[in-house]
Amino acid sequence: MSPALSYRPEPGSIPTQPGVYRFRDAKGRVVYVGKAKNLRSRLSSYFQDIGNLHQRTATMVTTARSVEWTVVKTEVEALQLEYSWIKEYDPRFNVKYRDDKSYPWLAVTVSEEFPRVMVGRGAKRKGTRYFGPYGHAWAIRETVDILLRVFPMRSCSNGVFKRSGQIGRPCLLGYIDKCAAPCVGNVSPDEHREIVEDFCDFMAGRTKQFTKRIEQEMYAASDALDFEKAARLRDDLGAMNKALEKQAVVLSDGSDADVIALAEDPLEVAVQVFYVRGGRIRGQRGWVADRTDDGDTSALVEDFLLQLYAGVAPEDARDAVPREILVPELPPESATFEQLLSDLRGSRVEIRVPQRGDKKALQETVGRNATESLVLHKTRRASDLTTRNRALAEIAEALELDEAPLRIECYDVSHMQGTEIVASMVVFEDGLSRKGEYRRFVIRDQEGSDDVAAMHEVITRRFKRLLDEQARSELKPGDPETGSGPMLIDPDTGRPRKFAYAPGLVVVDGGAPQVAAAQRALDELGIDDIPVCGLAKRLEEVWVVGPDGRVAEDPVILPRTSEGLYLLQRVRDEAHRFAIAHHRNRRSKSMVESVLDGVPGLGEVRRKTLLRHFGSLRKLRAATVEEIAAVPGVGPRTAQSIKDALAQDDTGAAGRRKAAPQ
C-alpha cells in the first residue's frame, strides 16, 4: 500500500470550509503547511495516483505519515495562520526565501530617552525604527553624515554618550554641529526627540516640507540682514539636496511602492525588491530560494508576499507596507492579500502588474537585477570545490558509474520549424565549463524537425572523430618515452588534439528517444565504455541505459536538493544556450545572404563583412546609405544597391503579409 493511502482521511471527514493544513512525518515533525479555500478539495488533490503528482509533491506526500487541519472563518485568517505555522515549524517542503547577502539597515532607537541613529545588519529589534535595507553600508553612512548637519541627532554609542555626560564635555560631533549634544544638556529630551522625528520623516520620503521650510527660513533671514544664519540655512539646504541626489527619481508621480521581480529556473528562484518612497528608491533587497513544488510564478509570488509582509509589526506597518505593490504576476488570491495588507497598514493597499510607463520600466530593471542575482548565486555555488566533488560523486552513485565522470559532454539540437538545424557540444571538466572545448555542428543528412535523427548524426560524427584521432595517435607498446596509449597532445603544435578526449559521461538534452538515439550511434561505432544519459526538462528526470543496452523503463529521480542534479541541469542549460546562439547566428547569416544574393559586386566576403559589422539583418535594414558605405570594401554605389535590395525585400514581405489569409 502506498504510504499516502495509509493515512488518507475519509473524504467525508474533511470540512469544506477555508482552513490551514499540516503534513507530519513519522517522527511527528511538520514537513509542509498550506492553506485552502476548500479543505476537502485541496487535500483530496494530494491523495490521487502518485504518478500524476509532480515529483516534489509526490516526495512530500510519501514522506508524510499524517495530515491535520484547522478550520478558520475567512481566507485572511487562513493567510495569517499559515504564516504563523511556517514561522513556528520551519517545514522542509515549504519555500524558504533567504537573503542572498546580509543587507545593512539604517536604524533609529526610538525607544531610548535619547534616540540614536546607526547603520547595522541582522534581525530587527523591537523598539527600533528601520529604514532600507540598502545595497551598500558606505553609501547610507555617507548620507547620514550629510544629514546630521541638518538634523543634529545623537549617533554615538552608549559608552561615548555616558562618558561625555560624566566629564561634562561633548564629543567632536557636538563641536562641529553634527550633534545637538543632549549628553551635556544642550537640548532637552523633548527637543532632541523633535529632531529625531524630523530625521525619520525625511528618511521616510516626506522631504518637500523640510526643503520648503528651510528655503523660507533662509530668505527670511536674508531679508532680516542675518546673513550668517542665511548662510548656515543655505548650507543645510545644500546638504539636503545632496542627500536627495543620491536617490534618483524613478516614479514621476512621487508614489510609494514595493517593486518585486523574480528570476526562476526549475530548481531555484531569485527575488529582488526595490523599495520606492516618494518616487525615489530608498532601499533594495534580494532573496534566493529552492523550489519545493510545481507552483508557477503566481504561486511563488504568493509565497514571497506572505513571508515579506505577514511578519511586519503593527507599529512598523505604515512604513513597511506601501500603498502599491508591483508584481510580475498576481497571486492566486490577490484580493485576500490586499485585504490582509490593507488591514495591516490601516489604509487601502493595491497589488497589481504594471503594464506601461515608468513602473513597467522600473520592474524590468528589478527583473534584470533578479536575473543577475540568480546567475551570481549559481556561479558561487558551482565554484566551490567541495560542492563540485560531491556533485560528481552523487552522479556516479545515482547512475551506477564505475567512477566519477570527470569529463561530461552534453549535446543539444536547435532549429526553427526544421530549418537551419544545428547542434551543440559543451564540455564540463571537474564540474567547471571548458569553453575552449565547445563544438558546433551543422546537421547535413536530414530535413525536417527530427530531433532524434539529428542527435544520432551528432553523436556519430563526434565519436567517429574520436576513433579517428585515437587511431592516428596510437603508440606501439614498449615506446621508451611515452609507453602505449593514445597521444592526447599534438607533438608538433603542443596543443590538445580535437575530439581526442573520451568523456566519462555523455548527456543529451531530452528524454528516452534522444538517449536511445545516442546509444544506438555509439553501438554502431563499437563503443561500449561511455555511459549515456538524458535530462528531460519538465520533471528533471534522468533517463539512463540499462544493462541490456536499452533505455530503462523508469527514469532516475535525483533528490531536489542534490548537487548532482544541479550540475546536470547547468550542463544541460549551457548546451541549450550554446545551440540557440549558433542557430540564431546562422539564421541571421542566411537571411543576409538570401536578401543580398542578387546585389552586383557583393560577394561572399563582403556579405560576411556586412554581417560582422552590423550584427544582424534588422540593424542593416535600419542603417543609412552613408553608414553602409563606411563599411570597409563597400563603396557608395554598392551601398545604394544594398539599400535598394533591402527596400525591395521589405516591400515583398509586406505584400506577402497582406496576401496571407487572416
C-alpha positions as CSV (number, residue, x, y, z in Angstrom):
1,M,0.0,0.0,0.0
2,S,1.2,3.5,-0.8
3,P,2.3,5.5,2.3
4,A,-0.1,8.2,1.2
5,L,-3.1,5.9,1.1
6,S,-2.3,4.5,4.6
7,Y,-3.0,7.9,6.3
8,R,-5.5,9.3,3.8
9,P,-8.5,10.7,5.8
10,E,-12.1,9.8,4.8
11,P,-13.3,12.4,2.3
12,G,-16.4,12.9,4.3
13,S,-14.4,13.8,7.4
14,I,-12.7,16.7,5.7
15,P,-14.6,20.0,6.0
16,T,-15.4,22.2,3.0
17,Q,-14.6,25.5,4.8
18,P,-11.4,27.5,4.4
19,G,-8.5,26.5,6.6
20,V,-4.9,25.6,7.1
21,Y,-3.4,22.0,7.0
22,R,-0.2,20.4,8.2
23,F,1.5,17.3,6.9
24,R,3.7,15.5,9.6
25,D,6.3,12.8,9.1
26,A,6.8,9.5,11.0
27,K,8.5,11.4,13.9
28,G,5.7,14.0,14.2
29,R,7.7,16.8,12.5
30,V,5.7,19.2,10.3
31,V,7.0,18.9,6.8
32,Y,4.5,21.1,4.9
33,V,2.0,23.8,5.7
34,G,-0.7,25.0,3.3
35,K,-3.9,26.9,3.2
36,A,-7.1,26.3,1.2
37,K,-10.5,28.0,0.5
38,N,-11.9,24.5,0.5
39,L,-10.0,22.0,2.6
40,R,-11.7,18.9,1.2
41,S,-11.0,19.8,-2.4
42,R,-7.4,20.8,-1.7
43,L,-6.5,17.8,0.5
44,S,-8.1,15.3,-1.9
45,S,-5.8,16.5,-4.7
46,Y,-2.8,15.2,-2.7
47,F,-4.2,11.6,-2.4
48,Q,-4.6,10.8,-6.1
49,D,-2.3,8.4,-8.0
50,I,1.3,9.2,-7.1
51,G,2.3,9.0,-10.8
52,N,0.0,12.0,-11.5
53,L,1.7,14.3,-9.0
54,H,4.7,16.4,-9.5
55,Q,7.9,14.7,-8.3
56,R,8.5,17.1,-5.5
57,T,4.8,17.0,-4.4
58,A,4.9,13.2,-4.5
59,T,8.0,13.1,-2.4
60,M,6.3,15.3,0.3
61,V,3.2,13.1,0.3
62,T,5.2,9.9,0.6
63,T,7.4,11.4,3.3
64,A,4.4,12.4,5.4
65,R,2.6,9.9,7.7
66,S,-0.3,12.1,8.9
67,V,-2.3,15.2,8.0
68,E,-4.3,17.5,10.2
69,W,-6.2,20.8,9.6
70,T,-7.7,23.8,11.3
71,V,-10.8,25.5,10.1
72,V,-10.9,29.3,10.1
73,K,-13.6,31.8,9.3
74,T,-12.1,33.8,6.5
75,E,-9.3,33.4,3.9
76,V,-7.4,36.3,5.6
77,E,-7.3,34.3,8.8
78,A,-6.0,31.4,6.8
79,L,-3.2,33.5,5.4
80,Q,-2.2,34.7,8.9
81,L,-2.3,31.2,10.4
82,E,-0.3,29.8,7.5
83,Y,2.4,32.3,8.1
84,S,2.4,31.7,11.8
85,W,2.8,27.9,11.4
86,I,5.5,28.3,8.7
87,K,7.5,30.6,11.0
88,E,6.9,28.2,14.0
89,Y,7.6,24.8,12.4
90,D,10.0,25.8,9.5
91,P,8.7,22.9,7.3
92,R,11.2,21.4,4.9
93,F,8.9,21.3,1.9
94,N,7.8,25.0,2.1
95,V,9.6,27.6,0.0
96,K,12.1,29.4,2.2
97,Y,13.4,32.7,0.9
98,R,16.8,33.5,2.4
99,D,18.8,36.7,1.9
100,D,21.4,36.3,-0.8
101,K,23.6,38.5,1.4
102,S,23.4,40.5,4.6
103,Y,21.8,43.9,3.8
104,P,22.5,47.0,6.0
105,W,19.7,48.8,7.7
106,L,19.5,52.4,8.9
107,A,18.2,52.1,12.5
108,V,16.9,54.7,14.9
109,T,16.5,53.6,18.5
110,V,13.2,55.4,19.2
111,S,12.5,53.5,22.4
112,E,15.5,55.2,24.2
113,E,15.3,58.5,26.0
114,F,17.8,60.0,23.6
115,P,17.3,58.0,20.3
116,R,20.4,57.2,18.3
117,V,20.9,56.7,14.6
118,M,23.2,53.9,13.4
119,V,23.8,51.5,10.5
120,G,23.6,47.8,11.2
121,R,22.8,44.4,9.9
122,G,20.9,41.3,11.0
123,A,17.5,40.8,12.5
124,K,15.2,43.7,13.5
125,R,14.7,44.5,17.2
126,K,11.7,45.8,19.0
127,G,11.6,49.5,19.8
128,T,13.8,50.4,16.8
129,R,12.6,52.1,13.6
130,Y,14.3,50.8,10.5
131,F,14.9,52.3,7.0
132,G,16.2,50.4,4.0
133,P,17.7,47.9,3.6
134,Y,20.3,49.4,1.4
135,G,22.7,48.0,-1.2
136,H,25.9,49.3,0.4
137,A,26.7,50.3,4.0
138,W,29.2,53.0,3.0
139,A,26.5,54.8,0.9
140,I,24.0,55.1,3.7
141,R,26.7,56.2,6.2
142,E,27.7,58.9,3.8
143,T,24.1,60.1,3.5
144,V,23.7,60.1,7.3
145,D,26.9,62.1,7.7
146,I,25.4,64.7,5.3
147,L,22.1,64.9,7.1
148,L,23.5,65.2,10.6
149,R,24.3,68.9,9.9
150,V,20.6,69.4,9.2
151,F,19.2,67.0,11.8
152,P,21.9,67.0,14.6
153,M,20.7,64.0,16.5
154,R,22.8,61.6,18.5
155,S,24.8,59.0,16.6
156,C,27.4,57.9,19.3
157,S,27.5,54.6,21.1
158,N,26.1,54.3,24.7
159,G,29.7,54.3,26.1
160,V,30.7,57.5,24.4
161,F,27.4,59.1,25.4
162,K,27.7,58.2,29.0
163,R,31.4,59.2,29.3
164,S,30.7,62.7,27.7
165,G,27.9,63.2,30.3
166,Q,30.3,62.3,33.1
167,I,33.1,64.7,32.0
168,G,30.6,67.5,31.0
169,R,32.1,67.9,27.5
170,P,30.5,66.7,24.2
171,C,32.4,64.7,21.7
172,L,33.8,66.0,18.4
173,L,30.4,65.8,16.7
174,G,29.0,68.2,19.2
175,Y,31.7,70.8,18.5
176,I,31.2,70.6,14.7
177,D,27.4,71.0,14.9
178,K,26.6,67.4,13.8
179,C,25.1,66.6,17.2
180,A,22.9,68.7,19.4
181,A,24.8,67.3,22.4
182,P,22.0,66.1,24.6
183,C,24.7,64.3,26.7
184,V,25.6,67.6,28.3
185,G,22.2,69.1,28.4
186,N,22.5,71.4,25.4
187,V,19.0,70.3,24.4
188,S,16.2,68.7,26.4
189,P,14.9,65.2,25.7
190,D,11.8,66.6,24.0
191,E,13.8,68.9,21.8
192,H,16.1,66.1,20.8
193,R,13.1,63.9,20.0
194,E,11.7,66.5,17.7
195,I,15.0,66.4,15.8
196,V,14.7,62.6,15.6
197,E,11.2,62.7,14.3
198,D,12.1,65.2,11.6
199,F,15.0,63.0,10.6
200,C,12.7,59.9,10.4
201,D,10.2,61.9,8.4
202,F,12.9,62.9,5.9
203,M,14.2,59.4,5.6
204,A,10.6,58.1,5.1
205,G,10.3,60.2,2.0
206,R,8.5,63.3,3.3
207,T,11.2,65.7,2.1
208,K,9.4,68.5,0.4
209,Q,8.1,70.0,3.7
210,F,11.7,70.3,5.0
211,T,13.3,71.7,1.9
212,K,10.5,74.2,1.6
213,R,10.6,75.3,5.2
214,I,14.4,75.7,5.2
215,E,14.2,77.7,2.0
216,Q,11.6,80.0,3.5
217,E,13.7,80.5,6.7
218,M,16.8,81.2,4.6
219,Y,15.0,84.0,2.6
220,A,13.5,85.4,5.8
221,A,17.0,85.6,7.5
222,S,18.4,87.2,4.4
223,D,15.6,89.9,4.4
224,A,16.3,90.5,8.1
225,L,20.0,91.0,7.2
226,D,21.0,88.0,9.3
227,F,23.4,86.8,6.7
228,E,25.2,84.4,9.0
229,K,22.0,82.4,9.7
230,A,21.0,82.6,6.0
231,A,24.4,81.1,5.0
232,R,24.0,78.3,7.5
233,L,20.5,77.5,6.2
234,R,21.8,77.7,2.6
235,D,24.4,75.0,3.5
236,D,21.7,72.9,5.2
237,L,19.5,73.1,2.1
238,G,22.5,72.1,0.0
239,A,23.1,69.1,2.3
240,M,19.5,68.0,1.9
241,N,19.7,68.3,-1.9
242,K,22.9,66.4,-1.9
243,A,21.4,63.6,0.0
244,L,18.4,63.5,-2.3
245,E,20.6,63.4,-5.4
246,K,21.9,60.0,-4.2
247,Q,18.4,58.7,-4.6
248,A,17.3,59.1,-8.2
249,V,13.6,59.8,-9.1
250,V,12.2,56.7,-10.7
251,L,8.5,57.3,-10.4
252,S,7.5,60.8,-11.6
253,D,4.2,60.7,-9.7
254,G,6.1,60.5,-6.4
255,S,4.2,57.4,-5.3
256,D,5.2,54.8,-2.7
257,A,5.6,51.2,-4.0
258,D,7.4,48.0,-3.5
259,V,8.6,46.7,-6.9
260,I,9.0,42.9,-7.0
261,A,10.6,40.8,-9.7
262,L,11.5,37.1,-10.0
263,A,14.1,35.1,-11.9
264,E,13.5,31.4,-11.8
265,D,14.5,28.0,-13.2
266,P,13.3,24.5,-12.4
267,L,15.3,24.3,-9.2
268,E,15.7,27.8,-7.7
269,V,14.2,31.2,-7.7
270,A,15.7,34.6,-7.0
271,V,13.6,37.6,-5.9
272,Q,14.6,41.3,-5.9
273,V,12.6,44.1,-4.3
274,F,13.1,47.9,-4.8
275,Y,11.6,50.0,-2.0
276,V,10.3,53.2,-3.6
277,R,9.1,56.0,-1.4
278,G,8.2,59.4,-2.7
279,G,9.1,58.3,-6.1
280,R,12.8,57.6,-5.1
281,I,14.5,54.2,-4.5
282,R,15.0,54.1,-0.7
283,G,16.3,50.5,-0.5
284,Q,16.9,47.2,-2.2
285,R,16.9,43.6,-1.1
286,G,17.3,40.2,-2.6
287,W,16.4,36.6,-1.7
288,V,17.2,33.1,-3.2
289,A,15.1,30.0,-2.5
290,D,15.0,26.4,-3.6
291,R,11.8,25.5,-5.4
292,T,10.0,22.8,-3.5
293,D,6.9,22.2,-5.6
294,D,5.5,22.6,-9.1
295,G,3.9,26.0,-8.5
296,D,4.0,28.6,-11.2
297,T,5.2,32.2,-11.0
298,S,1.9,33.3,-9.3
299,A,2.3,30.7,-6.6
300,L,5.9,31.9,-6.0
301,V,4.7,35.5,-5.7
302,E,2.1,34.4,-3.2
303,D,4.7,32.6,-1.0
304,F,7.0,35.6,-1.2
305,L,4.4,38.2,-0.3
306,L,3.3,36.0,2.7
307,Q,6.9,35.9,4.1
308,L,7.7,39.5,3.2
309,Y,4.7,41.2,4.9
310,A,2.9,38.8,7.2
311,G,5.5,39.2,9.9
312,V,5.5,43.1,9.9
313,A,4.9,44.5,13.4
314,P,1.7,46.7,13.6
315,E,3.8,49.7,14.7
316,D,6.0,49.4,11.6
317,A,3.2,48.7,9.1
318,R,2.8,52.2,7.9
319,D,6.3,52.4,6.6
320,A,6.9,48.8,5.7
321,V,3.7,48.2,3.7
322,P,3.2,50.8,0.8
323,R,0.1,51.8,-0.9
324,E,1.1,49.9,-4.1
325,I,2.9,46.6,-4.6
326,L,4.0,45.8,-8.2
327,V,4.5,42.2,-9.0
328,P,5.3,40.2,-12.2
329,E,2.1,38.1,-11.8
330,L,-0.9,38.4,-9.5
331,P,-1.0,35.8,-6.7
332,P,-4.0,33.4,-6.9
333,E,-5.7,35.1,-4.0
334,S,-4.8,38.7,-4.7
335,A,-8.0,40.2,-3.2
336,T,-7.4,38.3,0.0
337,F,-3.8,39.6,0.2
338,E,-5.0,43.1,-0.5
339,Q,-7.4,42.8,2.4
340,L,-4.8,41.4,4.7
341,L,-2.3,44.2,3.9
342,S,-4.9,46.9,4.0
343,D,-5.9,45.8,7.5
344,L,-2.2,45.8,8.5
345,R,-1.5,49.2,7.1
346,G,-4.7,50.8,8.1
347,S,-5.5,52.1,4.5
348,R,-6.0,50.8,1.0
349,V,-3.2,48.6,-0.5
350,E,-3.3,47.6,-4.1
351,I,-1.4,44.7,-5.7
352,R,-1.1,44.9,-9.5
353,V,1.0,44.1,-12.5
354,P,2.4,47.3,-14.3
355,Q,1.6,47.4,-18.0
356,R,3.3,50.5,-19.2
357,G,5.3,53.6,-18.3
358,D,7.8,54.3,-15.5
359,K,6.5,51.5,-13.3
360,K,6.8,48.9,-16.1
361,A,10.3,50.1,-16.9
362,L,11.3,50.0,-13.3
363,Q,10.1,46.4,-12.8
364,E,12.1,45.4,-15.9
365,T,15.2,46.9,-14.1
366,V,14.3,44.9,-11.0
367,G,13.9,41.8,-13.1
368,R,17.4,42.2,-14.5
369,N,18.8,42.6,-11.0
370,A,17.0,39.3,-10.1
371,T,18.5,37.5,-13.1
372,E,22.0,38.7,-12.2
373,S,21.5,37.7,-8.6
374,L,20.5,34.1,-9.7
375,V,23.4,33.8,-12.0
376,L,25.8,35.1,-9.3
377,H,24.3,32.6,-6.8
378,K,24.8,29.7,-9.3
379,T,28.3,30.8,-10.0
380,R,29.3,30.9,-6.4
381,R,27.6,27.5,-5.8
382,A,29.3,25.9,-8.8
383,S,32.8,27.3,-8.0
384,D,33.1,25.6,-4.6
385,L,35.5,22.6,-4.9
386,T,33.8,20.5,-2.2
387,T,30.4,21.0,-3.7
388,R,31.7,20.0,-7.2
389,N,33.2,16.9,-5.8
390,R,30.0,16.0,-4.0
391,A,28.0,16.6,-7.3
392,L,30.2,14.3,-9.3
393,A,30.1,11.6,-6.6
394,E,26.3,11.8,-6.5
395,I,26.0,11.5,-10.3
396,A,28.3,8.4,-10.2
397,E,26.3,6.8,-7.5
398,A,22.9,7.6,-9.0
399,L,23.8,6.4,-12.5
400,E,25.9,3.4,-11.1
401,L,29.1,4.5,-12.9
402,D,32.4,2.9,-12.1
403,E,34.0,6.2,-11.3
404,A,33.1,9.9,-11.1
405,P,32.6,11.5,-14.5
406,L,35.4,14.0,-14.5
407,R,34.7,15.0,-18.1
408,I,31.0,15.4,-19.1
409,E,29.9,16.2,-22.6
410,C,26.3,17.5,-23.3
411,Y,24.6,17.7,-26.7
412,D,21.5,19.7,-27.8
413,V,19.8,20.3,-31.1
414,S,18.3,23.6,-32.2
415,H,16.2,24.6,-35.3
416,M,13.2,26.6,-36.4
417,Q,10.5,24.5,-38.0
418,G,13.1,22.2,-39.4
419,T,15.3,24.9,-41.0
420,E,18.9,25.8,-40.1
421,I,19.3,22.7,-37.9
422,V,22.3,22.9,-35.7
423,A,23.6,21.1,-32.6
424,S,26.0,22.0,-29.8
425,M,28.5,20.1,-27.7
426,V,29.6,21.6,-24.4
427,V,32.3,20.2,-22.0
428,F,32.5,20.3,-18.2
429,E,35.7,19.0,-16.6
430,D,35.8,18.7,-12.8
431,G,32.4,20.3,-12.6
432,L,33.5,23.5,-14.4
433,S,32.8,24.5,-18.0
434,R,35.7,24.3,-20.6
435,K,34.6,26.7,-23.2
436,G,37.7,26.1,-25.3
437,E,36.4,22.5,-25.8
438,Y,32.9,23.5,-27.0
439,R,32.0,22.5,-30.6
440,R,29.2,23.4,-33.0
441,F,27.6,21.1,-35.6
442,V,25.5,21.8,-38.7
443,I,23.1,18.9,-39.4
444,R,23.6,17.8,-43.0
445,D,22.0,14.4,-43.5
446,Q,18.3,15.2,-42.8
447,E,15.5,17.6,-43.5
448,G,12.6,18.5,-41.2
449,S,12.3,18.7,-37.5
450,D,13.5,15.2,-36.4
451,D,15.5,15.8,-33.2
452,V,16.1,12.1,-32.7
453,A,17.8,11.7,-36.1
454,A,19.7,14.9,-35.6
455,M,21.0,13.6,-32.2
456,H,22.1,10.3,-33.8
457,E,24.0,12.2,-36.5
458,V,25.8,14.5,-34.0
459,I,26.9,11.6,-31.7
460,T,28.0,9.6,-34.7
461,R,30.1,12.4,-36.1
462,R,31.7,13.3,-32.7
463,F,32.7,9.8,-31.7
464,K,33.8,8.8,-35.2
465,R,36.3,11.7,-34.9
466,L,37.3,10.3,-31.5
467,L,38.1,6.9,-33.1
468,D,39.9,8.6,-36.0
469,E,42.1,10.6,-33.6
470,Q,42.8,7.6,-31.4
471,A,43.8,5.6,-34.5
472,R,46.2,8.3,-35.8
473,S,47.8,8.9,-32.4
474,E,48.0,5.3,-31.2
475,L,51.5,4.4,-30.0
476,K,53.0,1.0,-30.0
477,P,53.6,-0.9,-26.7
478,G,57.0,-0.5,-25.3
479,D,57.6,3.1,-26.5
480,P,60.6,4.1,-24.3
481,E,59.4,7.7,-23.9
482,T,55.7,7.6,-23.6
483,G,54.7,4.0,-23.3
484,S,51.4,2.9,-25.0
485,G,48.1,4.6,-25.5
486,P,46.6,7.5,-27.5
487,M,48.5,10.8,-27.7
488,L,46.2,13.5,-26.5
489,I,48.7,16.3,-27.2
490,D,49.8,17.0,-30.8
491,P,53.6,16.6,-30.7
492,D,54.0,19.2,-33.5
493,T,51.9,22.1,-32.0
494,G,51.8,21.1,-28.3
495,R,48.0,21.7,-28.3
496,P,45.3,19.1,-27.3
497,R,44.0,17.1,-30.2
498,K,40.4,18.0,-31.0
499,F,38.0,15.2,-30.1
500,A,40.8,13.1,-28.7
501,Y,39.4,13.0,-25.1
502,A,36.8,10.4,-24.3
503,P,34.1,11.7,-21.9
504,G,33.2,10.0,-18.7
505,L,29.6,10.7,-19.3
506,V,27.5,11.8,-22.3
507,V,24.4,13.8,-21.5
508,V,21.8,14.6,-24.1
509,D,19.1,17.3,-23.8
510,G,15.9,15.2,-24.0
511,G,14.2,12.1,-22.8
512,A,14.2,8.4,-23.7
513,P,14.1,8.8,-27.5
514,Q,17.2,11.1,-27.6
515,V,19.0,8.7,-25.2
516,A,18.2,5.7,-27.4
517,A,19.4,7.6,-30.5
518,A,22.7,8.4,-28.8
519,Q,23.2,4.9,-27.5
520,R,22.5,3.4,-31.0
521,A,25.1,5.7,-32.5
522,L,27.7,4.5,-30.0
523,D,26.7,0.9,-30.6
524,E,27.1,1.3,-34.3
525,L,30.7,2.6,-33.8
526,G,31.5,-0.3,-31.4
527,I,31.9,2.0,-28.4
528,D,30.7,0.3,-25.2
529,D,32.6,2.0,-22.4
530,I,31.0,5.5,-22.5
531,P,27.8,5.9,-20.4
532,V,24.9,7.9,-21.8
533,C,22.0,9.7,-20.0
534,G,19.4,12.3,-20.9
535,L,17.9,15.1,-18.8
536,A,14.2,15.8,-19.5
537,K,13.2,19.4,-18.9
538,R,9.7,19.1,-17.4
539,L,10.4,17.0,-14.3
540,E,14.2,16.9,-14.4
541,E,14.1,13.1,-14.9
542,V,17.4,11.4,-15.7
543,W,16.9,8.7,-18.4
544,V,19.7,6.1,-18.4
545,V,20.6,3.0,-20.4
546,G,20.1,-0.4,-18.7
547,P,22.4,-3.4,-18.7
548,D,20.7,-4.8,-21.8
549,G,21.8,-1.7,-23.8
550,R,18.2,-0.3,-23.9
551,V,16.8,2.8,-22.2
552,A,15.4,1.9,-18.8
553,E,11.6,2.0,-18.5
554,D,11.8,4.2,-15.4
555,P,14.0,7.3,-15.1
556,V,16.3,8.0,-12.2
557,I,14.9,10.7,-9.9
558,L,17.6,12.6,-8.1
559,P,16.6,14.5,-4.9
560,R,15.6,18.1,-5.4
561,T,18.5,19.2,-3.2
562,S,21.0,17.0,-4.9
563,E,24.2,18.8,-6.1
564,G,24.4,16.2,-8.8
565,L,21.1,17.2,-10.3
566,Y,22.1,20.9,-10.0
567,L,25.3,20.1,-12.0
568,L,23.4,18.1,-14.7
569,Q,21.0,21.0,-15.0
570,R,23.8,23.5,-15.5
571,V,25.4,21.3,-18.2
572,R,22.1,20.9,-20.0
573,D,21.2,24.7,-19.8
574,E,24.7,25.6,-21.1
575,A,24.3,23.2,-24.1
576,H,20.9,24.7,-24.8
577,R,22.2,28.3,-24.7
578,F,25.2,27.4,-27.0
579,A,22.9,25.7,-29.5
580,I,20.5,28.6,-29.7
581,A,23.3,31.1,-30.1
582,H,24.7,29.1,-33.0
583,H,21.2,28.8,-34.6
584,R,20.5,32.5,-34.4
585,N,23.8,33.3,-35.9
586,R,23.3,31.0,-38.9
587,R,19.7,32.2,-39.4
588,S,20.8,35.8,-39.5
589,K,23.6,35.0,-41.9
590,S,21.4,33.0,-44.2
591,M,18.8,35.9,-44.3
592,V,21.5,38.4,-45.2
593,E,22.8,36.1,-47.9
594,S,19.4,35.5,-49.4
595,V,18.4,39.2,-49.4
596,L,21.7,40.4,-50.8
597,D,22.3,37.5,-53.2
598,G,21.5,39.5,-56.3
599,V,23.4,42.7,-55.5
600,P,26.0,43.3,-58.2
601,G,29.6,43.3,-56.9
602,L,28.7,41.9,-53.5
603,G,30.3,38.6,-52.9
604,E,30.6,36.2,-50.0
605,V,33.4,38.1,-48.3
606,R,31.6,41.4,-48.4
607,R,28.4,39.8,-47.1
608,K,30.3,38.4,-44.2
609,T,31.9,41.8,-43.5
610,L,28.4,43.4,-43.5
611,L,27.0,40.8,-41.1
612,R,30.0,41.1,-38.8
613,H,29.8,45.0,-38.9
614,F,26.1,45.4,-38.2
615,G,25.5,42.1,-36.3
616,S,22.0,41.4,-37.7
617,L,19.8,41.9,-40.7
618,R,17.5,44.2,-38.7
619,K,20.3,46.6,-37.9
620,L,21.5,46.5,-41.5
621,R,17.9,47.5,-42.6
622,A,17.9,50.4,-40.2
623,A,21.3,51.7,-41.4
624,T,21.6,54.7,-43.8
625,V,23.4,54.5,-47.2
626,E,26.3,56.5,-45.7
627,E,26.6,54.1,-42.8
628,I,26.7,51.1,-45.2
629,A,29.2,52.8,-47.4
630,A,31.5,53.3,-44.4
631,V,32.0,49.5,-44.1
632,P,35.4,48.5,-45.5
633,G,35.2,47.3,-49.1
634,V,31.7,48.8,-49.7
635,G,31.5,52.0,-51.7
636,P,28.7,54.5,-52.2
637,R,27.3,52.7,-55.3
638,T,27.3,49.3,-53.7
639,A,25.8,50.8,-50.6
640,Q,22.9,52.2,-52.6
641,S,22.4,48.9,-54.3
642,I,22.3,47.2,-50.9
643,K,19.7,49.7,-49.6
644,D,17.5,49.2,-52.7
645,A,17.6,45.4,-52.3
646,L,16.6,45.7,-48.7
647,A,13.8,48.1,-49.6
648,Q,12.6,45.7,-52.3
649,D,12.6,42.8,-49.8
650,D,10.6,44.9,-47.3
651,T,8.0,45.6,-50.0
652,G,7.8,42.0,-50.9
653,A,7.4,40.9,-47.3
654,A,4.7,43.5,-46.8
655,G,2.8,42.2,-49.8
656,R,3.1,38.6,-48.6
657,R,1.8,39.6,-45.2
658,K,-1.1,41.4,-46.9
659,A,-2.0,38.5,-49.1
660,A,-1.8,36.0,-46.2
661,P,-5.2,34.6,-45.1
662,Q,-6.5,36.1,-41.8
